[in-house]
Amino acid sequence: MKTKVLLKKGEGRTINAGGLWIYDNEIKEIHGHFKNGDIVDVYAHNEYPLGRGYINQNSKIRIRLMTRNIDQEIDSDFLRMRLQNAWDYRKKTVDTSSCRIVFGDADFLPGLVIDKFEDILDNMK
């Protein structure tokens, strides 16, 4: 069963404006069981689907959306596609000998930053 997160009435404005973060105080209720890092479905107070993302109860940013498509499967193929999109974009715009490959939210991979130093990749924490 998918975990469903319902936001409070009046919340979700930042999501509608393009944001990817849902704070702990914006959540009305959570239906289903989950562990930190699990993918959850996010809905506005009126049950309108807002997207899917991963949840972390140890953060004030409770959910980081990864897609606005509630039906999108978030799996290894999805992540590979997002990483490939980021790399393809960098190859068009910067010298890729040493550069930032993934810019987290800007590449629709919230919370993830990857830098390339010549032939070494580093996941910044």
Short mmCIF file of the C-alpha atoms (twelve columns), coordinates in Angstrom:
data_MODEL
# 
_entry.id   MODEL 
# 
loop_
_atom_site.group_PDB 
_atom_site.id 
_atom_site.type_symbol 
_atom_site.label_atom_id 
_atom_site.label_alt_id 
_atom_site.label_comp_id 
_atom_site.label_asym_id 
_atom_site.label_seq_id 
_atom_site.Cartn_x 
_atom_site.Cartn_y 
_atom_site.Cartn_z 
_atom_site.pdbx_PDB_model_num 
ATOM 1   C CA . MET A 1   0.000  0.000  0.000   1 
ATOM 2   C CA . LYS A 2   1.270  3.460  -0.874  1 
ATOM 3   C CA . THR A 3   1.697  5.998  1.892   1 
ATOM 4   C CA . LYS A 4   -0.491 9.041  1.389   1 
ATOM 5   C CA . VAL A 5   0.355  12.441 2.868   1 
ATOM 6   C CA . LEU A 6   -2.417 15.019 3.112   1 
ATOM 7   C CA . LEU A 7   -1.491 18.670 3.580   1 
ATOM 8   C CA . LYS A 8   -3.367 21.135 5.756   1 
ATOM 9   C CA . LYS A 9   -5.838 23.504 4.154   1 
ATOM 10  C CA . GLY A 10  -3.990 26.582 2.904   1 
ATOM 11  C CA . GLU A 11  -0.657 24.748 2.590   1 
ATOM 12  C CA . GLY A 12  1.070  23.708 -0.609  1 
ATOM 13  C CA . ARG A 13  1.373  27.213 -2.064  1 
ATOM 14  C CA . THR A 14  5.139  26.863 -2.379  1 
ATOM 15  C CA . ILE A 15  4.670  23.535 -4.169  1 
ATOM 16  C CA . ASN A 16  2.235  25.129 -6.610  1 
ATOM 17  C CA . ALA A 17  4.764  27.922 -7.177  1 
ATOM 18  C CA . GLY A 18  7.467  25.412 -8.154  1 
ATOM 19  C CA . GLY A 19  9.008  24.459 -4.809  1 
ATOM 20  C CA . LEU A 20  9.925  20.895 -3.916  1 
ATOM 21  C CA . TRP A 21  9.902  21.018 -0.107  1 
ATOM 22  C CA . ILE A 22  7.110  20.198 2.310   1 
ATOM 23  C CA . TYR A 23  7.750  21.176 5.916   1 
ATOM 24  C CA . ASP A 24  6.602  19.180 8.917   1 
ATOM 25  C CA . ASN A 25  4.101  21.851 9.998   1 
ATOM 26  C CA . GLU A 26  2.330  21.755 6.604   1 
ATOM 27  C CA . ILE A 27  1.194  18.142 7.009   1 
ATOM 28  C CA . LYS A 28  -2.296 17.380 8.273   1 
ATOM 29  C CA . GLU A 29  -2.102 13.581 8.304   1 
ATOM 30  C CA . ILE A 30  -0.243 10.578 6.938   1 
ATOM 31  C CA . HIS A 31  -2.061 7.412  5.910   1 
ATOM 32  C CA . GLY A 32  -0.026 4.223  5.778   1 
ATOM 33  C CA . HIS A 33  3.259  2.981  7.148   1 
ATOM 34  C CA . PHE A 34  6.683  4.192  6.056   1 
ATOM 35  C CA . LYS A 35  10.341 4.376  6.994   1 
ATOM 36  C CA . ASN A 36  12.595 7.389  6.509   1 
ATOM 37  C CA . GLY A 37  13.623 7.516  2.865   1 
ATOM 38  C CA . ASP A 38  10.451 5.842  1.566   1 
ATOM 39  C CA . ILE A 39  8.582  7.368  -1.357  1 
ATOM 40  C CA . VAL A 40  5.205  8.865  -0.427  1 
ATOM 41  C CA . ASP A 41  2.337  10.388 -2.406  1 
ATOM 42  C CA . VAL A 42  1.468  13.980 -1.516  1 
ATOM 43  C CA . TYR A 43  -2.001 15.517 -1.825  1 
ATOM 44  C CA . ALA A 44  -3.464 18.938 -1.116  1 
ATOM 45  C CA . HIS A 45  -6.169 19.200 1.561   1 
ATOM 46  C CA . ASN A 46  -8.826 18.662 -1.157  1 
ATOM 47  C CA . GLU A 47  -7.186 15.394 -2.344  1 
ATOM 48  C CA . TYR A 48  -5.623 17.074 -5.410  1 
ATOM 49  C CA . PRO A 49  -2.379 15.185 -6.216  1 
ATOM 50  C CA . LEU A 50  0.784  17.297 -5.841  1 
ATOM 51  C CA . GLY A 51  3.479  14.707 -6.504  1 
ATOM 52  C CA . ARG A 52  5.738  12.044 -5.060  1 
ATOM 53  C CA . GLY A 53  8.837  12.354 -2.937  1 
ATOM 54  C CA . TYR A 54  10.842 10.891 -0.119  1 
ATOM 55  C CA . ILE A 55  10.001 11.413 3.526   1 
ATOM 56  C CA . ASN A 56  12.330 12.004 6.457   1 
ATOM 57  C CA . GLN A 57  10.898 12.404 9.951   1 
ATOM 58  C CA . ASN A 58  14.264 13.622 11.251  1 
ATOM 59  C CA . SER A 59  14.109 16.816 9.200   1 
ATOM 60  C CA . LYS A 60  11.941 19.937 9.336   1 
ATOM 61  C CA . ILE A 61  11.787 19.496 5.553   1 
ATOM 62  C CA . ARG A 62  9.623  16.420 5.938   1 
ATOM 63  C CA . ILE A 63  9.185  15.604 2.227   1 
ATOM 64  C CA . ARG A 64  11.295 16.461 -0.795  1 
ATOM 65  C CA . LEU A 65  9.313  16.041 -3.991  1 
ATOM 66  C CA . MET A 66  11.009 14.238 -6.852  1 
ATOM 67  C CA . THR A 67  8.162  14.378 -9.365  1 
ATOM 68  C CA . ARG A 68  4.850  16.141 -9.767  1 
ATOM 69  C CA . ASN A 69  3.427  13.080 -11.509 1 
ATOM 70  C CA . ILE A 70  1.642  11.038 -8.837  1 
ATOM 71  C CA . ASP A 71  1.813  7.962  -11.127 1 
ATOM 72  C CA . GLN A 72  5.569  8.205  -11.812 1 
ATOM 73  C CA . GLU A 73  7.499  5.226  -10.508 1 
ATOM 74  C CA . ILE A 74  10.623 6.338  -8.637  1 
ATOM 75  C CA . ASP A 75  13.079 3.529  -9.211  1 
ATOM 76  C CA . SER A 76  16.610 3.007  -10.540 1 
ATOM 77  C CA . ASP A 77  15.502 3.862  -14.095 1 
ATOM 78  C CA . PHE A 78  13.976 7.129  -12.867 1 
ATOM 79  C CA . LEU A 79  17.150 8.067  -10.980 1 
ATOM 80  C CA . ARG A 80  19.349 7.084  -13.930 1 
ATOM 81  C CA . MET A 81  17.229 9.310  -16.204 1 
ATOM 82  C CA . ARG A 82  17.497 12.286 -13.818 1 
ATOM 83  C CA . LEU A 83  21.277 11.846 -13.505 1 
ATOM 84  C CA . GLN A 84  21.637 11.533 -17.283 1 
ATOM 85  C CA . ASN A 85  19.562 14.687 -17.811 1 
ATOM 86  C CA . ALA A 86  21.782 16.594 -15.383 1 
ATOM 87  C CA . TRP A 87  24.971 15.336 -17.055 1 
ATOM 88  C CA . ASP A 88  23.678 16.092 -20.561 1 
ATOM 89  C CA . TYR A 89  22.790 19.631 -19.496 1 
ATOM 90  C CA . ARG A 90  26.217 20.226 -17.916 1 
ATOM 91  C CA . LYS A 91  27.970 19.001 -21.072 1 
ATOM 92  C CA . LYS A 92  26.101 21.705 -23.026 1 
ATOM 93  C CA . THR A 93  26.723 24.536 -20.584 1 
ATOM 94  C CA . VAL A 94  30.063 24.167 -18.741 1 
ATOM 95  C CA . ASP A 95  33.568 22.761 -18.972 1 
ATOM 96  C CA . THR A 96  32.982 19.283 -17.542 1 
ATOM 97  C CA . SER A 97  36.606 18.492 -16.657 1 
ATOM 98  C CA . SER A 98  35.751 19.651 -13.108 1 
ATOM 99  C CA . CYS A 99  32.255 20.837 -12.308 1 
ATOM 100 C CA . ARG A 100 29.144 20.316 -10.254 1 
ATOM 101 C CA . ILE A 101 27.140 17.606 -12.026 1 
ATOM 102 C CA . VAL A 102 24.019 17.582 -9.828  1 
ATOM 103 C CA . PHE A 103 22.595 20.737 -8.243  1 
ATOM 104 C CA . GLY A 104 19.954 19.065 -6.064  1 
ATOM 105 C CA . ASP A 105 16.586 20.763 -6.497  1 
ATOM 106 C CA . ALA A 106 17.604 22.442 -9.773  1 
ATOM 107 C CA . ASP A 107 18.086 18.992 -11.306 1 
ATOM 108 C CA . PHE A 108 14.948 17.575 -9.648  1 
ATOM 109 C CA . LEU A 109 17.092 15.474 -7.322  1 
ATOM 110 C CA . PRO A 110 16.427 17.322 -4.054  1 
ATOM 111 C CA . GLY A 111 19.015 16.818 -1.367  1 
ATOM 112 C CA . LEU A 112 21.653 15.451 -3.769  1 
ATOM 113 C CA . VAL A 113 24.778 17.342 -4.841  1 
ATOM 114 C CA . ILE A 114 27.490 15.649 -6.907  1 
ATOM 115 C CA . ASP A 115 30.773 17.318 -7.845  1 
ATOM 116 C CA . LYS A 116 33.265 16.070 -10.399 1 
ATOM 117 C CA . PHE A 117 36.977 16.720 -9.864  1 
ATOM 118 C CA . GLU A 118 38.692 15.476 -13.022 1 
ATOM 119 C CA . ASP A 119 37.884 11.742 -12.849 1 
ATOM 120 C CA . ILE A 120 36.596 11.695 -9.245  1 
ATOM 121 C CA . LEU A 121 32.937 12.112 -8.266  1 
ATOM 122 C CA . ASP A 122 32.073 13.398 -4.805  1 
ATOM 123 C CA . ASN A 123 28.638 13.377 -3.168  1 
ATOM 124 C CA . MET A 124 28.740 16.479 -0.983  1 
ATOM 125 C CA . LYS A 125 27.039 16.078 2.381   1 
# 
